[in-house]
């Protein structure tokens, strides 16, 4: 229980951070963007609220990001599209709104994309068709409209 301390941003050598299934509350600290060596970030199955900080886009080596099963709100930050090494993105089972950022289609190494069980609206970006390694895509239980991209 408790919150994620702001001081976590001082652990710059950290490569792996898994705080899943701890009943954590509060927001994801903006200073998490200071963990420049992070490869794996898993904060799933907590009770985190608020927005996903745009500073997550600073994590230039991040390969896996799992923020699923929380109560996160707001939009998916476009800065996630800067995470070129990202292979696994799971933001499912939150209360995220808005559209799927087009920049997600720029994550060339993405294998797993799970955005299900949110309140996402709009079209599925055609750019998702550019993800040549994508093996698993789950966008179910949203309010998406339009056509499924053919490419």
Secondary structure, DSSP 8 states (H G I E B T S, - for coil): --B--GGGGG-TT--EEE--SS--BS---GGGGG-TT-SEEE--SS--EE---GGGGG-TT--EEE--SSEE-S---GGGGG-TT--EEE--SS--EE---GGGGG-TT--EEE--SSEEEE---GGGGG-TT--EEE--SSEE-S-----
